[in-house]
Amino acid sequence: MGMKSSDQVFGQFPDGRSVRLFTLETAGGLRLSVTNYGGIITSIRMPDRQGRSDEIIAGFPLLAPYLGDHPYFGTITGRYANRIAMGRFTLEGTTWQLPLNSPPSHLHGGPGGFHTRLWDYSIIKEADEINLRLSYLSPHLEEGYPGNLGVVVTYTLKETNEFLITYQAETDASTHLNLTNHAYFNLGGFRGNIFDHQVMVDANHYLELSGELLPTGKMIPVEGTPFDYRPGPGPMDKIRGPLDYCFVLNRGHSLDYPAAVLYHPESGRRLSLYCTQPGIQVYTANFLDGSLKGHGGIAYGKHQAVCLETQHFPDSPNHPEFPSTLLRPGETYLHQSRFLFETDLKNQ
């Protein structure tokens, strides 16, 4: 049967601009839908060990809910994923002030971040993969950030049931940049919460947080704590409560060893996540409250999904001890995340 793709109108902005929805599918039954509004991954469907296909990410079948308030379901988050304290950083002698959309912090690029922008697009089909290329020019001072920033995000679906996200960017003035995708996963098809999953995170340390969910700068060893998800996969609910922490990856900058593995024993679905970033934010949908209904009329409740956000550390512009997120003119920002979807053929 081979790989397939389709392109259709997803809806329109109030000003009449058309929004597209692209669906990519492998012969193995992995199906991915993406809109050029916010680069949002609206849907990922995959079969379980019995061959039954389910929706495994939180999202909406229509454009309208994405235009309202939602918790970044499937979005490209930028210019800066996660938090910047007081929405402020100093760069080359100038202090830049960003919107405080999650006081006292700037969060996920601000209220007008990349998740709200209409991206240009092109599709490139090859024998064993399909590439959806999204591009956007973020002007100087958009959401308070310096520099005209050209961004290209490429979604690649391979016939091996692998999905790659490639982030590239260039700027004409020094700026800070930290891009990720904010998909909410539930490999059980949202029949239960995330605590019937198992997880592995390849991290010996996690970032200590203040009461305002900002890093203190201290890296805490996971050894002997409930935050030890090595070598895994092990029970998701080790800490008996919510997760919203950035883990310091042992093997950042590698697409050869998984940074995290998410496994659902009942369905046999497994997601192995690889990345070139130094950290991964693990978030167990602590603020979902059932008020948002998505695919199949599912009401998304607390802890019904988990986000595995590959990224640089929160508030890095204000922590010189962290890996730098500075992008200068003449440099190219380049990071990748690789998602490998597999299904066990028998119960374990």
C-alpha positions as CSV (number, residue, x, y, z in Angstrom):
1,M,0.0,0.0,0.0
2,G,2.9,2.3,0.7
3,M,2.8,5.7,2.4
4,K,-0.1,8.1,1.9
5,S,-0.7,11.8,2.4
6,S,-3.7,14.2,2.1
7,D,-4.2,18.0,2.4
8,Q,-7.5,19.6,3.2
9,V,-9.0,22.8,4.5
10,F,-9.1,22.7,8.3
11,G,-10.9,26.0,8.7
12,Q,-10.6,29.7,8.4
13,F,-9.4,32.6,10.6
14,P,-11.9,35.4,11.2
15,D,-10.0,37.5,8.7
16,G,-10.6,34.8,6.0
17,R,-7.1,33.2,5.9
18,S,-7.4,29.5,5.2
19,V,-5.8,26.9,7.6
20,R,-4.7,23.5,6.2
21,L,-4.7,20.1,7.7
22,F,-2.2,17.5,6.5
23,T,-2.5,13.8,7.2
24,L,0.5,11.4,6.7
25,E,0.2,7.6,7.0
26,T,2.5,4.7,6.9
27,A,1.7,1.2,5.5
28,G,2.0,0.0,9.1
29,G,-1.0,2.1,10.2
30,L,0.7,5.0,11.9
31,R,-1.3,8.1,11.0
32,L,-0.2,11.6,11.8
33,S,-2.3,14.8,11.3
34,V,-0.7,18.3,11.4
35,T,-2.1,21.8,10.8
36,N,-0.1,24.8,9.7
37,Y,-1.8,26.8,12.5
38,G,0.8,26.7,15.2
39,G,2.4,23.6,13.6
40,I,0.0,21.7,15.8
41,I,0.0,17.9,15.7
42,T,-3.7,17.4,16.0
43,S,-3.8,13.6,15.9
44,I,-1.6,10.5,16.1
45,R,-3.3,7.2,15.6
46,M,-1.6,3.8,15.9
47,P,-2.7,0.2,16.3
48,D,-2.4,-1.9,19.5
49,R,-1.2,-5.5,19.6
50,Q,-4.7,-6.6,18.4
51,G,-4.6,-4.3,15.4
52,R,-7.1,-1.8,16.9
53,S,-6.2,1.8,16.0
54,D,-6.7,4.4,18.7
55,E,-6.0,8.1,19.1
56,I,-2.9,8.5,21.3
57,I,-2.6,12.3,21.7
58,A,-4.9,14.9,23.1
59,G,-6.4,17.2,20.4
60,F,-9.4,18.5,18.6
61,P,-11.0,17.4,15.3
62,L,-11.9,21.0,14.5
63,L,-10.0,24.2,14.2
64,A,-12.2,26.3,16.5
65,P,-11.1,25.0,19.9
66,Y,-7.4,25.6,18.9
67,L,-8.3,29.3,18.3
68,G,-9.5,29.5,21.9
69,D,-7.7,28.7,25.2
70,H,-6.1,25.3,25.4
71,P,-3.0,24.0,27.1
72,Y,-0.7,23.9,24.0
73,F,-2.1,20.6,22.7
74,G,0.4,19.4,20.1
75,T,1.9,22.9,19.4
76,I,5.3,24.2,18.4
77,T,6.2,26.2,21.5
78,G,8.5,29.2,20.9
79,R,10.4,31.4,20.8
80,Y,11.2,29.9,24.2
81,A,9.6,26.7,25.4
82,N,9.1,26.6,29.2
83,R,9.6,29.5,31.6
84,I,11.8,32.6,31.7
85,A,11.8,34.3,35.2
86,M,10.1,37.7,35.3
87,G,10.0,37.5,31.5
88,R,13.4,39.2,31.4
89,F,16.9,38.6,30.2
90,T,19.9,40.8,29.5
91,L,21.8,40.3,26.2
92,E,24.9,42.3,25.1
93,G,24.1,45.1,27.6
94,T,20.4,45.4,26.7
95,T,17.6,44.1,28.9
96,W,14.6,42.6,27.1
97,Q,11.1,42.4,28.7
98,L,8.7,39.7,27.5
99,P,5.0,39.3,28.4
100,L,4.3,37.7,31.8
101,N,1.6,35.3,30.6
102,S,2.2,32.9,33.6
103,P,3.1,35.4,36.4
104,P,5.8,35.8,37.5
105,S,7.1,34.1,34.4
106,H,7.0,34.3,30.6
107,L,5.8,30.9,29.3
108,H,6.1,29.1,26.0
109,G,6.9,32.2,23.9
110,G,4.0,34.4,25.3
111,P,0.4,34.7,24.4
112,G,1.3,35.4,20.8
113,G,3.9,32.7,20.5
114,F,4.6,30.3,17.6
115,H,1.5,28.2,18.7
116,T,-0.7,31.1,17.4
117,R,1.0,31.7,14.1
118,L,0.0,30.6,10.6
119,W,3.0,28.9,9.0
120,D,3.9,28.6,5.4
121,Y,4.1,25.0,4.2
122,S,5.3,22.6,1.5
123,I,5.2,18.8,1.2
124,I,8.0,16.6,-0.2
125,K,7.1,13.0,-0.9
126,E,9.7,10.3,-1.3
127,A,9.5,6.5,-1.6
128,D,10.0,5.8,2.1
129,E,9.1,9.1,3.8
130,I,7.0,12.2,3.6
131,N,8.2,15.6,4.8
132,L,6.0,18.4,5.8
133,R,8.1,21.6,5.9
134,L,6.7,24.5,7.9
135,S,8.3,28.0,7.9
136,Y,7.7,31.2,9.7
137,L,9.4,34.6,9.9
138,S,9.2,36.0,13.4
139,P,9.8,39.7,13.3
140,H,12.0,41.7,15.6
141,L,10.3,42.5,18.9
142,E,7.5,39.9,18.4
143,E,6.5,39.0,22.0
144,G,9.4,41.2,23.0
145,Y,12.3,39.1,21.5
146,P,15.1,40.7,19.6
147,G,16.0,39.8,16.0
148,N,14.2,38.9,12.9
149,L,14.1,35.1,13.2
150,G,13.5,32.7,10.3
151,V,12.3,29.3,11.5
152,V,11.8,26.1,9.6
153,V,10.2,23.0,11.3
154,T,10.1,19.8,9.3
155,Y,7.9,16.9,10.3
156,T,9.1,13.7,8.7
157,L,7.1,10.5,8.8
158,K,9.1,7.3,7.7
159,E,7.7,4.0,6.6
160,T,9.5,2.4,9.6
161,N,6.9,4.1,11.8
162,E,9.4,6.7,12.9
163,F,8.5,10.4,13.1
164,L,11.2,13.1,13.2
165,I,10.9,16.8,14.0
166,T,13.8,19.0,12.8
167,Y,14.0,22.5,14.1
168,Q,16.1,25.0,12.2
169,A,16.4,28.8,12.7
170,E,18.6,31.8,11.8
171,T,18.5,35.4,13.2
172,D,19.9,38.8,12.2
173,A,20.4,39.8,15.9
174,S,21.4,37.9,19.0
175,T,18.4,36.3,20.6
176,H,17.5,33.3,22.8
177,L,15.7,30.3,21.3
178,N,14.3,27.1,22.7
179,L,11.8,25.1,20.6
180,T,9.9,22.0,21.3
181,N,6.6,20.2,20.6
182,H,4.0,20.0,23.3
183,A,2.1,16.8,22.4
184,Y,0.1,15.1,25.2
185,F,0.4,11.3,25.0
186,N,-1.8,8.5,26.2
187,L,-0.8,5.2,24.6
188,G,-3.9,3.6,26.1
189,G,-6.2,5.6,23.9
190,F,-7.4,7.7,26.8
191,R,-9.3,4.9,28.4
192,G,-7.6,5.6,31.7
193,N,-5.1,8.0,33.2
194,I,-1.3,8.0,32.6
195,F,-0.5,6.0,35.7
196,D,-1.1,2.7,34.0
197,H,1.9,3.4,31.8
198,Q,5.5,2.7,32.3
199,V,8.3,5.1,31.6
200,M,12.1,5.3,31.3
201,V,14.0,8.7,31.4
202,D,17.7,8.5,30.8
203,A,18.7,11.1,33.4
204,N,20.9,10.9,36.5
205,H,19.7,14.4,37.6
206,Y,16.7,16.6,37.5
207,L,16.4,20.4,38.0
208,E,15.4,21.6,41.4
209,L,12.4,24.0,41.2
210,S,11.3,27.0,43.3
211,G,7.7,27.3,44.5
212,E,7.2,29.3,41.2
213,L,8.2,26.3,39.0
214,L,11.5,28.0,38.2
215,P,14.9,26.3,38.4
216,T,17.1,27.2,41.3
217,G,20.1,26.3,39.3
218,K,20.7,23.1,41.4
219,M,20.8,19.7,39.7
220,I,19.5,17.0,42.1
221,P,20.7,13.4,41.7
222,V,17.8,11.0,41.1
223,E,19.6,8.2,42.8
224,G,17.5,7.0,45.8
225,T,14.5,9.3,44.9
226,P,11.1,8.7,43.3
227,F,12.4,10.6,40.3
228,D,14.7,7.7,39.3
229,Y,13.2,6.4,36.0
230,R,16.4,4.5,35.0
231,P,16.9,2.1,33.4
232,G,13.1,1.4,32.9
233,P,10.6,1.3,31.8
234,G,9.1,1.3,35.3
235,P,5.9,2.5,36.9
236,M,4.9,6.0,35.8
237,D,3.5,6.9,39.3
238,K,6.7,6.4,41.3
239,I,6.2,9.8,43.1
240,R,2.5,9.2,43.8
241,G,1.6,12.5,42.4
242,P,2.1,15.1,39.6
243,L,5.2,15.5,37.6
244,D,6.4,18.8,36.0
245,Y,10.2,18.6,36.0
246,C,13.0,19.0,33.6
247,F,15.3,16.0,33.6
248,V,19.0,16.4,32.7
249,L,19.7,13.9,30.0
250,N,22.8,11.7,30.2
251,R,23.2,11.4,26.5
252,G,21.9,14.7,25.0
253,H,22.9,15.4,21.4
254,S,22.2,11.8,20.3
255,L,19.6,10.2,18.1
256,D,21.0,6.7,18.8
257,Y,20.0,6.2,22.4
258,P,16.5,6.9,23.7
259,A,16.1,9.8,26.1
260,A,12.8,8.4,27.2
261,V,10.6,5.4,26.6
262,L,6.8,5.4,27.3
263,Y,5.1,1.9,27.4
264,H,1.5,0.9,27.9
265,P,1.5,-2.8,28.9
266,E,-2.2,-3.5,28.2
267,S,-2.2,-2.3,24.6
268,G,1.5,-3.1,23.8
269,R,2.1,0.3,22.4
270,R,5.6,1.7,23.0
271,L,7.1,5.2,22.2
272,S,10.9,5.6,22.2
273,L,12.0,9.2,22.1
274,Y,15.4,10.4,21.0
275,C,16.7,14.0,20.8
276,T,19.7,16.3,20.5
277,Q,18.6,18.5,23.4
278,P,20.1,18.5,26.9
279,G,16.8,18.1,28.7
280,I,13.3,16.7,28.7
281,Q,10.4,18.2,30.6
282,V,8.1,15.5,31.9
283,Y,4.6,16.8,32.6
284,T,1.6,14.7,33.7
285,A,-1.2,17.1,32.6
286,N,-1.7,18.3,36.1
287,F,-4.0,21.1,35.1
288,L,-6.5,19.3,32.9
289,D,-9.9,19.3,34.5
290,G,-12.3,17.7,32.1
291,S,-13.6,20.9,30.7
292,L,-11.9,20.4,27.3
293,K,-13.4,17.7,25.0
294,G,-11.5,16.4,22.1
295,H,-11.4,13.4,19.7
296,G,-14.3,11.1,20.1
297,G,-15.9,13.5,22.7
298,I,-13.3,12.5,25.3
299,A,-13.2,14.9,28.2
300,Y,-9.5,15.4,29.1
301,G,-9.1,15.0,32.8
302,K,-6.2,15.5,35.2
303,H,-3.3,13.1,34.7
304,Q,-4.9,11.7,31.5
305,A,-1.8,12.4,29.4
306,V,1.9,12.9,29.7
307,C,4.1,15.4,27.8
308,L,7.7,14.5,27.0
309,E,9.1,17.9,25.8
310,T,12.7,17.7,24.5
311,Q,14.3,21.1,25.1
312,H,16.9,23.2,26.8
313,F,16.5,24.0,30.4
314,P,13.9,26.5,31.7
315,D,15.2,30.0,32.3
316,S,18.5,29.3,30.7
317,P,19.0,33.0,29.7
318,N,19.3,33.8,33.4
319,H,21.4,30.8,34.4
320,P,24.9,31.0,32.8
321,E,25.7,27.6,34.3
322,F,23.1,25.9,32.0
323,P,23.7,25.0,28.4
324,S,23.3,28.2,26.4
325,T,20.2,29.0,24.3
326,L,21.9,32.0,22.7
327,L,21.6,32.2,18.9
328,R,23.8,34.8,17.1
329,P,23.8,36.1,13.6
330,G,25.6,33.7,11.3
331,E,24.8,30.7,13.4
332,T,22.2,28.1,12.7
333,Y,19.9,26.6,15.3
334,L,19.5,22.9,14.6
335,H,17.9,20.3,16.8
336,Q,16.0,17.1,16.2
337,S,13.6,14.8,18.0
338,R,12.9,11.2,16.8
339,F,9.8,9.3,17.9
340,L,9.8,5.6,17.2
341,F,6.4,3.9,17.6
342,E,6.3,0.1,18.1
343,T,3.7,-2.4,19.2
344,D,4.4,-5.6,21.1
345,L,2.9,-8.7,19.5
346,K,2.2,-10.5,22.8
347,N,1.4,-9.6,26.4
348,Q,4.4,-9.1,28.7
